[in-house]
């Protein structure tokens, strides 16, 4: 009875009711701004009172959602104007965390929390789609290998089903960066090592940052296949337009099978030092072969590789320069499998 009388006395007066709701929303605003005048205990008590008076859903929530939407719009507009993409994503991520934590702290209804989340998604993501998907900035994050920022950006975009929209920038980056490696004549000897490192970084971004997104996985493979099979006349291929990756992969395999993992350039010190058994060496060689053959799958014209591989194989065997007979047999077995469809020389019976 006392609560009913209180509700009748206070909330039947439109002016007084407006002041109560505005005051509560102001406390929430102060809390958002980290103001010392904000009093969480007073706020929780106010929210509980609105529940007890049964005016939470019908009267308080609409007022609070309206002021929250205005705050989110202002916040997004301000930070889009001031921040780069990585900073905006980081700050947005933190804002969402704080807003959801406040919902729990103040005992907002589950429905209210969901509505606030939708307002955040609309104002921070959907309304800022052009900013979030600006190709130059996305490629900048990819070039910097900023997997954490990319993961947070993708997670935010996925809240509105927009994660797949990074596809264009992802593809363009892969083709541009991959082409710069393939056609870098000054560092041609490092091509395969650099391609392996590039593929490894792309796989990490796809798995970690893009959450194994199926369409983006297709984009990765298609874009990798595109650049690795590009034709361009250069001095290193004697003015022809024959692609070099097949030849360089064959040379990389020859180096590996002739000198073992120690022969590879630009490998971490911990991978090439220390004592290891022949079994360990064979296992490491096979691991490296698996990685380089993963690259080989993308190459269309396999005849160039086959010609160089057969020539190098014959030379290794004639000169007794194979690092491991088991590794040689393993490589031949791989090449004769249905996966690669190469009629490799059958040396061992």
C-alpha beads as a LAMMPS data file, in Angstrom:
LAMMPS data file: protein, C-alpha beads

349 atoms
348 bonds

1 atom types
1 bond types

-500.0 500.0 xlo xhi
-500.0 500.0 ylo yhi
-500.0 500.0 zlo zhi

Masses

1 110.0

Atoms # bond

1 1 1 0.000 0.000 0.000
2 1 1 2.830 2.401 0.906
3 1 1 4.567 1.793 -2.449
4 1 1 1.341 2.399 -4.327
5 1 1 0.807 5.670 -2.495
6 1 1 4.412 6.695 -3.166
7 1 1 4.056 5.882 -6.870
8 1 1 0.783 7.782 -7.017
9 1 1 2.235 10.812 -5.241
10 1 1 5.549 11.059 -7.082
11 1 1 4.992 9.578 -10.516
12 1 1 1.602 11.087 -11.187
13 1 1 3.368 14.444 -11.268
14 1 1 4.898 14.609 -14.750
15 1 1 7.440 17.259 -13.787
16 1 1 8.644 15.335 -10.754
17 1 1 8.647 12.041 -12.629
18 1 1 10.737 13.574 -15.395
19 1 1 13.259 14.870 -12.865
20 1 1 13.557 11.431 -11.227
21 1 1 14.255 9.676 -14.531
22 1 1 16.583 12.408 -15.761
23 1 1 18.478 12.281 -12.486
24 1 1 18.894 8.524 -12.735
25 1 1 20.025 8.756 -16.356
26 1 1 22.447 11.514 -15.358
27 1 1 23.990 9.224 -12.739
28 1 1 24.441 6.576 -15.429
29 1 1 26.012 9.189 -17.704
30 1 1 28.401 10.253 -14.942
31 1 1 29.345 6.630 -14.390
32 1 1 30.082 6.265 -18.108
33 1 1 32.396 9.244 -17.906
34 1 1 34.127 7.934 -14.786
35 1 1 32.918 10.905 -12.749
36 1 1 33.537 10.688 -9.000
37 1 1 30.022 11.983 -8.352
38 1 1 28.595 8.738 -9.679
39 1 1 27.225 6.547 -6.881
40 1 1 26.650 2.900 -7.917
41 1 1 24.867 2.128 -4.634
42 1 1 22.377 4.944 -5.203
43 1 1 21.897 3.807 -8.783
44 1 1 21.200 0.204 -7.769
45 1 1 18.714 1.432 -5.180
46 1 1 16.966 3.561 -7.784
47 1 1 16.711 0.661 -10.235
48 1 1 15.351 -1.610 -7.499
49 1 1 12.768 1.024 -6.609
50 1 1 11.622 1.223 -10.234
51 1 1 11.221 -2.555 -10.243
52 1 1 9.272 -2.490 -6.966
53 1 1 7.007 0.268 -8.265
54 1 1 6.509 -1.704 -11.494
55 1 1 7.527 1.264 -13.624
56 1 1 10.908 -0.101 -14.736
57 1 1 9.802 -1.479 -18.117
58 1 1 7.050 0.963 -18.956
59 1 1 8.671 4.230 -17.903
60 1 1 12.321 4.033 -16.836
61 1 1 13.670 1.743 -19.561
62 1 1 12.487 3.868 -22.540
63 1 1 14.049 6.983 -21.018
64 1 1 17.330 5.215 -20.259
65 1 1 17.526 3.646 -23.735
66 1 1 16.945 7.023 -25.376
67 1 1 19.778 8.707 -23.472
68 1 1 22.034 5.684 -24.050
69 1 1 21.431 5.780 -27.810
70 1 1 22.327 9.479 -27.866
71 1 1 25.514 8.768 -25.913
72 1 1 26.542 5.923 -28.238
73 1 1 25.946 8.089 -31.325
74 1 1 28.060 10.905 -29.911
75 1 1 30.773 8.519 -28.720
76 1 1 31.055 6.816 -32.131
77 1 1 31.083 10.080 -34.096
78 1 1 33.776 11.525 -31.832
79 1 1 36.098 8.531 -31.984
80 1 1 35.671 7.927 -35.710
81 1 1 36.851 11.503 -36.217
82 1 1 39.779 11.219 -33.791
83 1 1 41.055 7.625 -33.897
84 1 1 42.631 5.272 -36.382
85 1 1 40.946 1.931 -37.010
86 1 1 42.931 -0.082 -34.447
87 1 1 42.313 2.500 -31.702
88 1 1 38.610 2.759 -32.510
89 1 1 38.205 -1.013 -32.398
90 1 1 40.063 -1.280 -29.083
91 1 1 38.051 1.530 -27.480
92 1 1 34.768 0.152 -28.836
93 1 1 35.624 -3.274 -27.462
94 1 1 36.265 -1.757 -24.023
95 1 1 33.083 0.343 -24.168
96 1 1 30.966 -2.722 -24.907
97 1 1 32.605 -4.554 -21.997
98 1 1 31.881 -1.654 -19.628
99 1 1 28.289 -1.251 -20.781
100 1 1 27.522 -4.945 -20.360
101 1 1 29.233 -5.026 -16.945
102 1 1 27.139 -2.047 -15.811
103 1 1 23.974 -3.893 -16.793
104 1 1 24.927 -6.686 -14.402
105 1 1 26.101 -4.309 -11.675
106 1 1 22.842 -2.341 -11.697
107 1 1 20.639 -5.427 -12.112
108 1 1 19.106 -4.338 -15.397
109 1 1 16.647 -6.802 -16.893
110 1 1 18.027 -9.286 -19.410
111 1 1 15.820 -7.640 -22.016
112 1 1 17.311 -4.229 -21.236
113 1 1 20.826 -5.622 -21.566
114 1 1 19.929 -7.077 -24.958
115 1 1 18.461 -3.767 -26.140
116 1 1 21.583 -1.887 -25.051
117 1 1 23.739 -4.434 -26.885
118 1 1 21.675 -3.869 -30.022
119 1 1 22.066 -0.102 -29.678
120 1 1 25.827 -0.531 -29.321
121 1 1 25.960 -2.754 -32.394
122 1 1 23.879 -0.316 -34.415
123 1 1 25.768 2.840 -33.464
124 1 1 29.325 1.518 -33.155
125 1 1 29.286 -1.007 -36.004
126 1 1 26.412 -0.772 -38.471
127 1 1 26.424 3.030 -38.631
128 1 1 30.234 3.055 -38.938
129 1 1 30.503 0.296 -41.532
130 1 1 32.311 2.481 -44.064
131 1 1 34.942 3.450 -41.486
132 1 1 35.393 -0.097 -40.178
133 1 1 35.788 -1.593 -43.647
134 1 1 38.012 1.063 -45.197
135 1 1 40.319 -1.011 -47.370
136 1 1 43.492 0.977 -46.754
137 1 1 43.166 0.699 -42.969
138 1 1 42.305 -3.005 -43.073
139 1 1 45.303 -3.750 -45.267
140 1 1 47.409 -1.708 -42.852
141 1 1 46.384 -3.999 -39.982
142 1 1 47.136 -7.050 -42.129
143 1 1 50.562 -5.717 -43.127
144 1 1 51.344 -5.018 -39.473
145 1 1 50.213 -8.578 -38.683
146 1 1 48.060 -7.078 -35.911
147 1 1 46.138 -10.278 -35.252
148 1 1 44.611 -9.009 -31.992
149 1 1 43.136 -5.856 -33.546
150 1 1 41.879 -7.887 -36.502
151 1 1 40.251 -10.410 -34.168
152 1 1 38.450 -7.701 -32.214
153 1 1 37.375 -5.967 -35.404
154 1 1 36.071 -9.233 -36.851
155 1 1 34.256 -10.094 -33.610
156 1 1 32.596 -6.666 -33.616
157 1 1 31.588 -6.964 -37.268
158 1 1 30.190 -10.446 -36.694
159 1 1 27.805 -9.032 -34.087
160 1 1 25.994 -7.555 -37.106
161 1 1 26.833 -10.400 -39.502
162 1 1 29.375 -8.246 -41.348
163 1 1 32.547 -10.254 -40.742
164 1 1 32.614 -11.603 -44.287
165 1 1 32.855 -8.023 -45.562
166 1 1 36.614 -7.981 -44.836
167 1 1 36.934 -10.374 -47.786
168 1 1 37.864 -7.758 -50.398
169 1 1 40.670 -6.198 -48.346
170 1 1 41.924 -9.641 -47.244
171 1 1 42.123 -10.840 -50.852
172 1 1 43.784 -7.658 -52.101
173 1 1 46.399 -7.829 -49.341
174 1 1 47.235 -11.469 -50.088
175 1 1 47.657 -10.871 -53.820
176 1 1 49.672 -7.661 -53.360
177 1 1 51.976 -9.041 -50.672
178 1 1 52.367 -12.416 -52.349
179 1 1 53.167 -10.847 -55.721
180 1 1 55.811 -8.639 -54.124
181 1 1 57.520 -11.792 -52.837
182 1 1 57.247 -13.793 -56.065
183 1 1 58.548 -10.966 -58.281
184 1 1 61.303 -9.737 -55.955
185 1 1 64.297 -10.640 -58.127
186 1 1 66.801 -9.301 -55.594
187 1 1 65.595 -11.816 -53.005
188 1 1 64.620 -14.634 -55.328
189 1 1 66.695 -17.180 -53.399
190 1 1 64.517 -16.493 -50.338
191 1 1 61.212 -16.783 -52.210
192 1 1 60.065 -20.118 -50.828
193 1 1 61.160 -19.354 -47.265
194 1 1 59.282 -16.042 -47.418
195 1 1 56.207 -17.663 -48.976
196 1 1 56.160 -20.273 -46.223
197 1 1 56.332 -17.563 -43.558
198 1 1 53.625 -15.561 -45.368
199 1 1 51.328 -18.586 -45.598
200 1 1 51.888 -19.330 -41.919
201 1 1 50.936 -15.766 -40.945
202 1 1 47.818 -15.906 -43.146
203 1 1 46.757 -19.213 -41.615
204 1 1 47.142 -17.707 -38.137
205 1 1 45.063 -14.666 -39.047
206 1 1 42.378 -16.886 -40.560
207 1 1 42.228 -19.228 -37.559
208 1 1 42.697 -16.701 -34.741
209 1 1 41.475 -13.365 -36.098
210 1 1 38.768 -14.569 -38.472
211 1 1 37.581 -17.533 -36.366
212 1 1 38.047 -20.119 -39.153
213 1 1 35.369 -18.339 -41.195
214 1 1 34.617 -20.672 -44.111
215 1 1 34.242 -18.033 -46.827
216 1 1 37.387 -16.219 -45.732
217 1 1 39.211 -19.557 -45.815
218 1 1 38.173 -19.909 -49.458
219 1 1 39.324 -16.335 -50.072
220 1 1 42.737 -17.117 -48.575
221 1 1 43.247 -20.166 -50.787
222 1 1 41.909 -18.543 -53.964
223 1 1 43.994 -15.390 -53.497
224 1 1 47.146 -17.389 -52.732
225 1 1 46.550 -19.451 -55.847
226 1 1 46.045 -16.269 -57.878
227 1 1 49.356 -14.595 -57.097
228 1 1 51.511 -17.722 -57.099
229 1 1 50.439 -18.471 -60.683
230 1 1 50.838 -14.949 -62.069
231 1 1 53.011 -14.533 -65.159
232 1 1 55.518 -11.734 -65.601
233 1 1 58.567 -11.411 -67.834
234 1 1 61.682 -10.831 -65.736
235 1 1 65.440 -11.198 -66.121
236 1 1 65.400 -14.214 -63.821
237 1 1 63.212 -16.213 -66.207
238 1 1 65.161 -15.048 -69.291
239 1 1 62.438 -12.737 -70.568
240 1 1 59.789 -15.472 -70.700
241 1 1 56.557 -15.355 -68.769
242 1 1 57.078 -18.728 -67.083
243 1 1 56.174 -18.466 -63.381
244 1 1 59.134 -18.966 -61.034
245 1 1 57.529 -20.580 -57.942
246 1 1 57.633 -24.111 -59.401
247 1 1 61.367 -23.806 -60.086
248 1 1 62.131 -22.195 -56.726
249 1 1 60.124 -24.811 -54.815
250 1 1 62.153 -27.535 -56.574
251 1 1 65.391 -25.764 -55.595
252 1 1 64.177 -25.431 -52.010
253 1 1 63.413 -29.164 -51.897
254 1 1 66.849 -29.919 -53.360
255 1 1 68.513 -27.764 -50.710
256 1 1 66.545 -29.501 -47.973
257 1 1 67.178 -33.056 -49.210
258 1 1 70.836 -32.319 -49.911
259 1 1 71.764 -30.504 -46.707
260 1 1 68.948 -31.182 -44.253
261 1 1 67.194 -28.500 -42.213
262 1 1 70.521 -26.841 -41.382
263 1 1 70.893 -25.870 -45.042
264 1 1 67.784 -23.686 -45.047
265 1 1 68.268 -19.934 -44.797
266 1 1 66.533 -17.643 -42.295
267 1 1 65.539 -20.376 -39.873
268 1 1 65.397 -19.571 -36.147
269 1 1 68.576 -20.447 -34.264
270 1 1 66.720 -22.814 -31.944
271 1 1 65.638 -24.879 -34.972
272 1 1 69.139 -25.498 -36.286
273 1 1 71.324 -25.851 -33.224
274 1 1 71.847 -28.572 -30.692
275 1 1 72.386 -32.293 -30.993
276 1 1 69.691 -34.366 -32.637
277 1 1 69.402 -37.986 -33.716
278 1 1 68.953 -39.115 -37.302
279 1 1 65.355 -39.944 -36.436
280 1 1 64.778 -36.376 -35.279
281 1 1 66.489 -35.056 -38.397
282 1 1 64.317 -37.203 -40.676
283 1 1 61.204 -36.098 -38.805
284 1 1 62.162 -32.436 -39.175
285 1 1 62.952 -32.871 -42.871
286 1 1 59.565 -34.521 -43.397
287 1 1 57.891 -31.667 -41.535
288 1 1 59.611 -29.162 -43.815
289 1 1 58.643 -31.203 -46.878
290 1 1 55.010 -31.152 -45.774
291 1 1 55.122 -27.372 -45.506
292 1 1 56.751 -26.801 -48.880
293 1 1 54.410 -29.248 -50.606
294 1 1 51.498 -27.351 -49.116
295 1 1 52.771 -24.427 -51.216
296 1 1 53.197 -26.696 -54.227
297 1 1 49.490 -27.532 -54.209
298 1 1 48.741 -23.969 -55.287
299 1 1 51.003 -24.165 -58.363
300 1 1 49.150 -24.860 -61.622
301 1 1 52.003 -25.638 -63.996
302 1 1 53.741 -28.501 -62.238
303 1 1 55.896 -29.466 -65.240
304 1 1 58.558 -26.878 -64.369
305 1 1 58.853 -28.237 -60.843
306 1 1 58.957 -31.824 -62.098
307 1 1 61.762 -31.092 -64.558
308 1 1 63.933 -29.384 -61.947
309 1 1 63.115 -31.970 -59.285
310 1 1 64.065 -34.948 -61.477
311 1 1 67.310 -33.291 -62.535
312 1 1 68.227 -32.429 -58.935
313 1 1 67.269 -35.910 -57.718
314 1 1 69.519 -37.597 -60.282
315 1 1 72.403 -35.297 -59.341
316 1 1 71.977 -35.999 -55.616
317 1 1 71.941 -39.741 -56.132
318 1 1 74.825 -39.833 -58.604
319 1 1 76.994 -37.700 -56.350
320 1 1 75.839 -39.353 -53.124
321 1 1 74.736 -36.036 -51.662
322 1 1 71.372 -36.956 -50.150
323 1 1 71.029 -36.018 -46.497
324 1 1 68.630 -38.901 -45.890
325 1 1 67.570 -41.893 -47.981
326 1 1 64.353 -42.095 -45.964
327 1 1 63.540 -38.477 -46.748
328 1 1 64.175 -39.089 -50.466
329 1 1 61.816 -42.082 -50.449
330 1 1 59.247 -40.107 -48.502
331 1 1 59.373 -37.265 -51.021
332 1 1 58.977 -39.609 -53.975
333 1 1 56.034 -41.276 -52.284
334 1 1 54.360 -37.918 -51.794
335 1 1 54.894 -36.872 -55.411
336 1 1 53.507 -40.141 -56.782
337 1 1 50.373 -39.855 -54.667
338 1 1 47.096 -38.817 -56.241
339 1 1 47.410 -35.429 -54.575
340 1 1 50.269 -34.244 -56.798
341 1 1 49.944 -36.628 -59.771
342 1 1 53.598 -36.461 -60.771
343 1 1 55.259 -39.389 -62.501
344 1 1 58.367 -39.042 -60.348
345 1 1 61.385 -41.216 -61.085
346 1 1 61.216 -44.583 -59.415
347 1 1 64.762 -45.084 -58.137
348 1 1 64.278 -47.523 -55.291
349 1 1 62.690 -50.881 -56.002

Bonds

1 1 1 2
2 1 2 3
3 1 3 4
4 1 4 5
5 1 5 6
6 1 6 7
7 1 7 8
8 1 8 9
9 1 9 10
10 1 10 11
11 1 11 12
12 1 12 13
13 1 13 14
14 1 14 15
15 1 15 16
16 1 16 17
17 1 17 18
18 1 18 19
19 1 19 20
20 1 20 21
21 1 21 22
22 1 22 23
23 1 23 24
24 1 24 25
25 1 25 26
26 1 26 27
27 1 27 28
28 1 28 29
29 1 29 30
30 1 30 31
31 1 31 32
32 1 32 33
33 1 33 34
34 1 34 35
35 1 35 36
36 1 36 37
37 1 37 38
38 1 38 39
39 1 39 40
40 1 40 41
41 1 41 42
42 1 42 43
43 1 43 44
44 1 44 45
45 1 45 46
46 1 46 47
47 1 47 48
48 1 48 49
49 1 49 50
50 1 50 51
51 1 51 52
52 1 52 53
53 1 53 54
54 1 54 55
55 1 55 56
56 1 56 57
57 1 57 58
58 1 58 59
59 1 59 60
60 1 60 61
61 1 61 62
62 1 62 63
63 1 63 64
64 1 64 65
65 1 65 66
66 1 66 67
67 1 67 68
68 1 68 69
69 1 69 70
70 1 70 71
71 1 71 72
72 1 72 73
73 1 73 74
74 1 74 75
75 1 75 76
76 1 76 77
77 1 77 78
78 1 78 79
79 1 79 80
80 1 80 81
81 1 81 82
82 1 82 83
83 1 83 84
84 1 84 85
85 1 85 86
86 1 86 87
87 1 87 88
88 1 88 89
89 1 89 90
90 1 90 91
91 1 91 92
92 1 92 93
93 1 93 94
94 1 94 95
95 1 95 96
96 1 96 97
97 1 97 98
98 1 98 99
99 1 99 100
100 1 100 101
101 1 101 102
102 1 102 103
103 1 103 104
104 1 104 105
105 1 105 106
106 1 106 107
107 1 107 108
108 1 108 109
109 1 109 110
110 1 110 111
111 1 111 112
112 1 112 113
113 1 113 114
114 1 114 115
115 1 115 116
116 1 116 117
117 1 117 118
118 1 118 119
119 1 119 120
120 1 120 121
121 1 121 122
122 1 122 123
123 1 123 124
124 1 124 125
125 1 125 126
126 1 126 127
127 1 127 128
128 1 128 129
129 1 129 130
130 1 130 131
131 1 131 132
132 1 132 133
133 1 133 134
134 1 134 135
135 1 135 136
136 1 136 137
137 1 137 138
138 1 138 139
139 1 139 140
140 1 140 141
141 1 141 142
142 1 142 143
143 1 143 144
144 1 144 145
145 1 145 146
146 1 146 147
147 1 147 148
148 1 148 149
149 1 149 150
150 1 150 151
151 1 151 152
152 1 152 153
153 1 153 154
154 1 154 155
155 1 155 156
156 1 156 157
157 1 157 158
158 1 158 159
159 1 159 160
160 1 160 161
161 1 161 162
162 1 162 163
163 1 163 164
164 1 164 165
165 1 165 166
166 1 166 167
167 1 167 168
168 1 168 169
169 1 169 170
170 1 170 171
171 1 171 172
172 1 172 173
173 1 173 174
174 1 174 175
175 1 175 176
176 1 176 177
177 1 177 178
178 1 178 179
179 1 179 180
180 1 180 181
181 1 181 182
182 1 182 183
183 1 183 184
184 1 184 185
185 1 185 186
186 1 186 187
187 1 187 188
188 1 188 189
189 1 189 190
190 1 190 191
191 1 191 192
192 1 192 193
193 1 193 194
194 1 194 195
195 1 195 196
196 1 196 197
197 1 197 198
198 1 198 199
199 1 199 200
200 1 200 201
201 1 201 202
202 1 202 203
203 1 203 204
204 1 204 205
205 1 205 206
206 1 206 207
207 1 207 208
208 1 208 209
209 1 209 210
210 1 210 211
211 1 211 212
212 1 212 213
213 1 213 214
214 1 214 215
215 1 215 216
216 1 216 217
217 1 217 218
218 1 218 219
219 1 219 220
220 1 220 221
221 1 221 222
222 1 222 223
223 1 223 224
224 1 224 225
225 1 225 226
226 1 226 227
227 1 227 228
228 1 228 229
229 1 229 230
230 1 230 231
231 1 231 232
232 1 232 233
233 1 233 234
234 1 234 235
235 1 235 236
236 1 236 237
237 1 237 238
238 1 238 239
239 1 239 240
240 1 240 241
241 1 241 242
242 1 242 243
243 1 243 244
244 1 244 245
245 1 245 246
246 1 246 247
247 1 247 248
248 1 248 249
249 1 249 250
250 1 250 251
251 1 251 252
252 1 252 253
253 1 253 254
254 1 254 255
255 1 255 256
256 1 256 257
257 1 257 258
258 1 258 259
259 1 259 260
260 1 260 261
261 1 261 262
262 1 262 263
263 1 263 264
264 1 264 265
265 1 265 266
266 1 266 267
267 1 267 268
268 1 268 269
269 1 269 270
270 1 270 271
271 1 271 272
272 1 272 273
273 1 273 274
274 1 274 275
275 1 275 276
276 1 276 277
277 1 277 278
278 1 278 279
279 1 279 280
280 1 280 281
281 1 281 282
282 1 282 283
283 1 283 284
284 1 284 285
285 1 285 286
286 1 286 287
287 1 287 288
288 1 288 289
289 1 289 290
290 1 290 291
291 1 291 292
292 1 292 293
293 1 293 294
294 1 294 295
295 1 295 296
296 1 296 297
297 1 297 298
298 1 298 299
299 1 299 300
300 1 300 301
301 1 301 302
302 1 302 303
303 1 303 304
304 1 304 305
305 1 305 306
306 1 306 307
307 1 307 308
308 1 308 309
309 1 309 310
310 1 310 311
311 1 311 312
312 1 312 313
313 1 313 314
314 1 314 315
315 1 315 316
316 1 316 317
317 1 317 318
318 1 318 319
319 1 319 320
320 1 320 321
321 1 321 322
322 1 322 323
323 1 323 324
324 1 324 325
325 1 325 326
326 1 326 327
327 1 327 328
328 1 328 329
329 1 329 330
330 1 330 331
331 1 331 332
332 1 332 333
333 1 333 334
334 1 334 335
335 1 335 336
336 1 336 337
337 1 337 338
338 1 338 339
339 1 339 340
340 1 340 341
341 1 341 342
342 1 342 343
343 1 343 344
344 1 344 345
345 1 345 346
346 1 346 347
347 1 347 348
348 1 348 349
